[in-house]
Amino acid sequence: MGASAEFVSWMREQFAPLGAAVSDSTFFGGRAFKYHGQQFAWVIGSTLYLRVGDATRAEFEAEGAAPFSYETKKGTVLVRKFYTAPEFLLDDPEQMLVWARKAIAAAE
């Protein structure tokens, strides 16, 4: 599934306060968002995934976020570096930036 053009455009607006260091490009059929060249977010369809690290994984899980996953012939593969963005972020631009900065820190 590719990235929803409308959702990607909206995410560009959400991340705009982070400045000119934010860019996006295609990534495995979705859109990757980068800060100074380091990928911190990913959009597949209309789902935002944020980069997590050991310091933030528990916080994401406490908010009900789940790791990116895909199916293979051998079963489900979990990509524990990217988790779904907690739902409340989509309604709170200020918190979206707080969590985006956490994702940027995890990517560094």
N, CA and C atoms as an extended XYZ file, in Angstrom:
324
Properties=species:S:1:pos:R:3:atomname:S:1:resname:S:1:resid:I:1 pbc="F F F"
N         0.845       -1.180        0.000 N   MET     1
C         0.000        0.000        0.000 CA  MET     1
C         0.882        1.233        0.000 C   MET     1
N         0.604        2.149       -0.890 N   GLY     2
C         1.361        3.389       -0.951 CA  GLY     2
C         0.902        4.375        0.103 C   GLY     2
N         1.519        5.517        0.079 N   ALA     3
C         1.164        6.573        1.023 CA  ALA     3
C         0.044        7.425        0.436 C   ALA     3
N        -0.928        7.761        1.247 N   SER     4
C        -2.007        8.652        0.845 CA  SER     4
C        -1.418       10.047        0.602 C   SER     4
N        -1.592       10.568       -0.620 N   ALA     5
C        -1.039       11.882       -0.961 CA  ALA     5
C        -1.604       12.968       -0.038 C   ALA     5
N        -2.882       12.868        0.285 N   GLU     6
C        -3.509       13.856        1.169 CA  GLU     6
C        -2.911       13.791        2.575 C   GLU     6
N        -2.709       12.573        3.080 N   PHE     7
C        -2.142       12.415        4.419 CA  PHE     7
C        -0.687       12.896        4.456 C   PHE     7
N         0.075       12.576        3.424 N   VAL     8
C         1.473       13.031        3.348 CA  VAL     8
C         1.526       14.553        3.343 C   VAL     8
N         0.658       15.180        2.578 N   SER     9
C         0.618       16.642        2.533 CA  SER     9
C         0.298       17.215        3.910 C   SER     9
N        -0.638       16.600        4.605 N   TRP    10
C        -1.001       17.052        5.952 CA  TRP    10
C         0.176       16.868        6.916 C   TRP    10
N         0.900       15.754        6.783 N   MET    11
C         2.056       15.528        7.655 CA  MET    11
C         3.159       16.551        7.365 C   MET    11
N         3.326       16.936        6.118 N   ARG    12
C         4.291       17.999        5.797 CA  ARG    12
C         3.948       19.271        6.574 C   ARG    12
N         2.659       19.591        6.619 N   GLU    13
C         2.214       20.769        7.371 CA  GLU    13
C         2.509       20.602        8.864 C   GLU    13
N         2.264       19.411        9.392 N   GLN    14
C         2.484       19.161       10.816 CA  GLN    14
C         3.960       19.289       11.178 C   GLN    14
N         4.837       18.825       10.280 N   PHE    15
C         6.273       18.836       10.552 CA  PHE    15
C         6.953       20.150       10.133 C   PHE    15
N         6.250       21.035        9.441 N   ALA    16
C         6.832       22.291        8.949 CA  ALA    16
C         7.494       23.120       10.047 C   ALA    16
N         6.938       23.194       11.269 N   PRO    17
C         7.608       23.985       12.308 CA  PRO    17
C         9.002       23.471       12.688 C   PRO    17
N         9.342       22.254       12.267 N   LEU    18
C        10.678       21.717       12.547 CA  LEU    18
C        11.731       22.360       11.650 C   LEU    18
N        11.281       23.077       10.622 N   GLY    19
C        12.194       23.830        9.779 CA  GLY    19
C        12.571       23.156        8.468 C   GLY    19
N        13.476       23.836        7.767 N   ALA    20
C        13.903       23.404        6.435 CA  ALA    20
C        14.701       22.105        6.461 C   ALA    20
N        15.119       21.659        7.638 N   ALA    21
C        15.893       20.415        7.734 CA  ALA    21
C        15.035       19.184        7.477 C   ALA    21
N        13.693       19.357        7.433 N   VAL    22
C        12.783       18.231        7.190 CA  VAL    22
C        12.592       18.062        5.692 C   VAL    22
N        12.731       16.824        5.245 N   SER    23
C        12.481       16.489        3.844 CA  SER    23
C        11.712       15.174        3.807 C   SER    23
N        11.147       14.860        2.647 N   ASP    24
C        10.486       13.564        2.506 CA  ASP    24
C        10.745       13.007        1.122 C   ASP    24
N        10.689       11.693        1.036 N   SER    25
C        10.936       11.000       -0.221 CA  SER    25
C        10.264        9.635       -0.183 C   SER    25
N        10.209        8.967       -1.321 N   THR    26
C         9.605        7.639       -1.359 CA  THR    26
C        10.453        6.665       -0.550 C   THR    26
N         9.762        5.697        0.040 N   PHE    27
C        10.437        4.701        0.865 CA  PHE    27
C         9.550        3.468        0.933 C   PHE    27
N         9.947        2.378        0.282 N   PHE    28
C         9.188        1.129        0.270 CA  PHE    28
C         7.702        1.341        0.012 C   PHE    28
N         7.371        2.153       -0.966 N   GLY    29
C         5.981        2.377       -1.308 CA  GLY    29
C         5.286        3.412       -0.458 C   GLY    29
N         5.949        3.908        0.560 N   GLY    30
C         5.386        4.954        1.409 CA  GLY    30
C         6.202        6.218        1.262 C   GLY    30
N         6.147        7.077        2.264 N   ARG    31
C         6.950        8.303        2.295 CA  ARG    31
C         7.757        8.324        3.570 C   ARG    31
N         9.037        8.567        3.419 N   ALA    32
C         9.935        8.707        4.564 CA  ALA    32
C        10.110       10.185        4.853 C   ALA    32
N        10.044       10.547        6.123 N   PHE    33
C        10.342       11.906        6.557 CA  PHE    33
C        11.692       11.882        7.255 C   PHE    33
N        12.549       12.817        6.852 N   LYS    34
C        13.907       12.871        7.383 CA  LYS    34
C        14.188       14.237        7.978 C   LYS    34
N        15.057       14.250        8.971 N   TYR    35
C        15.531       15.483        9.582 CA  TYR    35
C        17.045       15.459        9.462 C   TYR    35
N        17.599       16.401        8.723 N   HIS    36
C        19.035       16.402        8.417 CA  HIS    36
C        19.476       15.030        7.895 C   HIS    36
N        18.651       14.446        7.045 N   GLY    37
C        18.993       13.181        6.405 CA  GLY    37
C        18.726       11.932        7.220 C   GLY    37
N        18.290       12.065        8.469 N   GLN    38
C        18.005       10.902        9.331 CA  GLN    38
C        16.498       10.648        9.344 C   GLN    38
N        16.084        9.452        8.940 N   GLN    39
C        14.661        9.136        8.887 CA  GLN    39
C        14.073        9.043       10.296 C   GLN    39
N        13.022        9.828       10.535 N   PHE    40
C        12.370        9.818       11.844 CA  PHE    40
C        10.907        9.424       11.763 C   PHE    40
N        10.341        9.406       10.562 N   ALA    41
C         8.929        9.052       10.399 CA  ALA    41
C         8.711        8.402        9.049 C   ALA    41
N         7.569        7.709        8.944 N   TRP    42
C         7.255        6.965        7.749 CA  TRP    42
C         5.743        6.939        7.618 C   TRP    42
N         5.217        7.175        6.431 N   VAL    43
C         3.782        7.086        6.179 CA  VAL    43
C         3.531        5.954        5.212 C   VAL    43
N         2.649        5.052        5.622 N   ILE    44
C         2.141        3.988        4.752 CA  ILE    44
C         0.627        4.137        4.755 C   ILE    44
N         0.030        4.294        3.576 N   GLY    45
C        -1.407        4.541        3.523 CA  GLY    45
C        -1.701        5.844        4.248 C   GLY    45
N        -2.542        5.759        5.259 N   SER    46
C        -2.848        6.914        6.105 CA  SER    46
C        -2.405        6.653        7.534 C   SER    46
N        -1.316        5.915        7.663 N   THR    47
C        -0.778        5.606        8.983 CA  THR    47
C         0.612        6.220        9.112 C   THR    47
N         0.811        6.934       10.218 N   LEU    48
C         2.106        7.525       10.524 CA  LEU    48
C         2.843        6.616       11.488 C   LEU    48
N         4.084        6.309       11.157 N   TYR    49
C         4.981        5.556       12.039 CA  TYR    49
C         6.106        6.495       12.450 C   TYR    49
N         6.466        6.465       13.722 N   LEU    50
C         7.566        7.282       14.227 CA  LEU    50
C         8.699        6.384       14.695 C   LEU    50
N         9.905        6.881       14.555 N   ARG    51
C        11.093        6.142       14.983 CA  ARG    51
C        11.115        6.059       16.504 C   ARG    51
N        11.428        4.898       17.024 N   VAL    52
C        11.560        4.717       18.468 CA  VAL    52
C        12.945        4.168       18.778 C   VAL    52
N        13.328        4.300       20.006 N   GLY    53
C        14.578        3.744       20.499 CA  GLY    53
C        14.314        3.112       21.845 C   GLY    53
N        15.341        2.588       22.444 N   ASP    54
C        15.191        1.936       23.748 CA  ASP    54
C        14.604        2.895       24.787 C   ASP    54
N        14.939        4.175       24.687 N   ALA    55
C        14.472        5.150       25.675 CA  ALA    55
C        13.007        5.529       25.494 C   ALA    55
N        12.444        5.334       24.296 N   THR    56
C        11.065        5.779       24.049 CA  THR    56
C        10.074        4.654       23.761 C   THR    56
N        10.560        3.446       23.525 N   ARG    57
C         9.674        2.337       23.146 CA  ARG    57
C         8.554        2.114       24.166 C   ARG    57
N         8.875        2.110       25.447 N   ALA    58
C         7.862        1.870       26.480 CA  ALA    58
C         6.792        2.957       26.471 C   ALA    58
N         7.194        4.184       26.218 N   GLU    59
C         6.241        5.289       26.163 CA  GLU    59
C         5.258        5.103       25.002 C   GLU    59
N         5.756        4.676       23.857 N   PHE    60
C         4.888        4.396       22.714 CA  PHE    60
C         3.940        3.248       23.040 C   PHE    60
N         4.475        2.188       23.609 N   GLU    61
C         3.642        1.028       23.936 CA  GLU    61
C         2.575        1.374       24.965 C   GLU    61
N         2.903        2.236       25.924 N   ALA    62
C         1.931        2.650       26.941 CA  ALA    62
C         0.761        3.412       26.313 C   ALA    62
N         0.991        4.030       25.163 N   GLU    63
C        -0.065        4.770       24.461 CA  GLU    63
C        -0.789        3.897       23.431 C   GLU    63
N        -0.492        2.591       23.429 N   GLY    64
C        -1.172        1.675       22.523 CA  GLY    64
C        -0.572        1.581       21.137 C   GLY    64
N         0.598        2.176       20.933 N   ALA    65
C         1.262        2.113       19.633 CA  ALA    65
C         1.814        0.707       19.389 C   ALA    65
N         1.894        0.337       18.131 N   ALA    66
C         2.380       -0.992       17.766 CA  ALA    66
C         3.491       -0.859       16.732 C   ALA    66
N         4.419       -1.802       16.717 N   PRO    67
C         5.493       -1.735       15.719 CA  PRO    67
C         4.966       -1.999       14.313 C   PRO    67
N         5.667       -1.439       13.330 N   PHE    68
C         5.355       -1.743       11.938 CA  PHE    68
C         5.545       -3.245       11.746 C   PHE    68
N         4.659       -3.848       10.975 N   SER    69
C         4.781       -5.288       10.720 CA  SER    69
C         4.363       -5.597        9.291 C   SER    69
N         4.868       -6.706        8.810 N   TYR    70
C         4.462       -7.197        7.501 CA  TYR    70
C         4.553       -8.715        7.508 C   TYR    70
N         3.841       -9.317        6.577 N   GLU    71
C         3.764      -10.775        6.503 CA  GLU    71
C         4.728      -11.328        5.452 C   GLU    71
N         5.337      -12.450        5.777 N   THR    72
C         6.148      -13.211        4.829 CA  THR    72
C         5.645      -14.647        4.847 C   THR    72
N         6.207      -15.470        4.014 N   LYS    73
C         5.828      -16.888        4.006 CA  LYS    73
C         6.142      -17.556        5.337 C   LYS    73
N         7.122      -17.026        6.046 N   LYS    74
C         7.536      -17.608        7.321 CA  LYS    74
C         6.805      -17.003        8.519 C   LYS    74
N         5.954      -16.004        8.278 N   GLY    75
C         5.211      -15.400        9.379 CA  GLY    75
C         5.332      -13.887        9.409 C   GLY    75
N         4.931      -13.323       10.517 N   THR    76
C         4.931      -11.872       10.695 CA  THR    76
C         6.307      -11.374       11.109 C   THR    76
N         6.737      -10.301       10.459 N   VAL    77
C         7.995       -9.644       10.797 CA  VAL    77
C         7.650       -8.323       11.468 C   VAL    77
N         8.213       -8.087       12.646 N   LEU    78
C         8.019       -6.836       13.366 CA  LEU    78
C         9.248       -5.951       13.176 C   LEU    78
N         9.011       -4.702       12.808 N   VAL    79
C        10.085       -3.726       12.658 CA  VAL    79
C         9.988       -2.814       13.876 C   VAL    79
N        10.752       -3.122       14.906 N   ARG    80
C        10.611       -2.448       16.196 CA  ARG    80
C        11.305       -1.083       16.261 C   ARG    80
N        11.797       -0.603       15.125 N   LYS    81
C        12.360        0.749       15.075 CA  LYS    81
C        11.298        1.786       14.737 C   LYS    81
N        10.158        1.352       14.216 N   PHE    82
C         9.072        2.257       13.852 CA  PHE    82
C         7.761        1.762       14.443 C   PHE    82
N         7.105        2.651       15.191 N   TYR    83
C         5.811        2.346       15.818 CA  TYR    83
C         4.757        3.297       15.288 C   TYR    83
N         3.509        2.835       15.294 N   THR    84
C         2.416        3.726       14.928 CA  THR    84
C         2.426        4.923       15.865 C   THR    84
N         2.084        6.061       15.327 N   ALA    85
C         1.979        7.262       16.161 CA  ALA    85
C         0.744        7.113       17.048 C   ALA    85
N         0.859        7.422       18.319 N   PRO    86
C        -0.325        7.381       19.185 CA  PRO    86
C        -1.444        8.255       18.591 C   PRO    86
N        -2.671        7.752       18.649 N   GLU    87
C        -3.824        8.413       18.032 CA  GLU    87
C        -3.987        9.875       18.427 C   GLU    87
N        -3.758       10.189       19.697 N   PHE    88
C        -4.004       11.558       20.158 CA  PHE    88
C        -3.126       12.586       19.441 C   PHE    88
N        -2.002       12.162       18.877 N   LEU    89
C        -1.119       13.100       18.185 CA  LEU    89
C        -1.775       13.704       16.947 C   LEU    89
N        -2.655       12.946       16.329 N   LEU    90
C        -3.285       13.422       15.102 CA  LEU    90
C        -4.238       14.591       15.355 C   LEU    90
N        -4.624       14.786       16.611 N   ASP    91
C        -5.513       15.888       16.978 CA  ASP    91
C        -4.803       16.977       17.767 C   ASP    91
N        -3.497       16.842       17.959 N   ASP    92
C        -2.772       17.783       18.808 CA  ASP    92
C        -1.430       18.153       18.160 C   ASP    92
N        -1.423       19.198       17.332 N   PRO    93
C        -0.194       19.573       16.615 CA  PRO    93
C         1.005       19.839       17.520 C   PRO    93
N         0.775       20.414       18.700 N   GLU    94
C         1.891       20.683       19.614 CA  GLU    94
C         2.521       19.386       20.100 C   GLU    94
N         1.685       18.429       20.482 N   GLN    95
C         2.215       17.140       20.928 CA  GLN    95
C         2.843       16.360       19.771 C   GLN    95
N         2.297       16.537       18.560 N   MET    96
C         2.897       15.890       17.390 CA  MET    96
C         4.351       16.326       17.264 C   MET    96
N         4.618       17.614       17.468 N   LEU    97
C         5.994       18.100       17.376 CA  LEU    97
C         6.857       17.568       18.514 C   LEU    97
N         6.295       17.454       19.702 N   VAL    98
C         7.044       16.890       20.836 CA  VAL    98
C         7.463       15.468       20.507 C   VAL    98
N         6.517       14.667       20.012 N   TRP    99
C         6.822       13.263       19.718 CA  TRP    99
C         7.698       13.146       18.483 C   TRP    99
N         7.553       14.055       17.519 N   ALA   100
C         8.440       14.048       16.353 CA  ALA   100
C         9.868       14.300       16.790 C   ALA   100
N        10.047       15.205       17.745 N   ARG   101
C        11.404       15.466       18.248 CA  ARG   101
C        11.960       14.240       18.971 C   ARG   101
N        11.113       13.490       19.651 N   LYS   102
C        11.564       12.234       20.268 CA  LYS   102
C        12.003       11.251       19.196 C   LYS   102
N        11.254       11.206       18.113 N   ALA   103
C        11.602       10.313       16.998 CA  ALA   103
C        12.916       10.746       16.344 C   ALA   103
N        13.106       12.056       16.212 N   ILE   104
C        14.358       12.578       15.648 CA  ILE   104
C        15.524       12.182       16.549 C   ILE   104
N        15.349       12.316       17.857 N   ALA   105
C        16.415       11.932       18.793 CA  ALA   105
C        16.715       10.446       18.691 C   ALA   105
N        15.678        9.632       18.509 N   ALA   106
C        15.896        8.185       18.380 CA  ALA   106
C        16.631        7.838       17.101 C   ALA   106
N        16.463        8.653       16.073 N   ALA   107
C        17.116        8.398       14.778 CA  ALA   107
C        18.582        8.797       14.778 C   ALA   107
N        18.974        9.670       15.712 N   GLU   108
C        20.344       10.186       15.699 CA  GLU   108
C        21.354        9.241       16.258 C   GLU   108
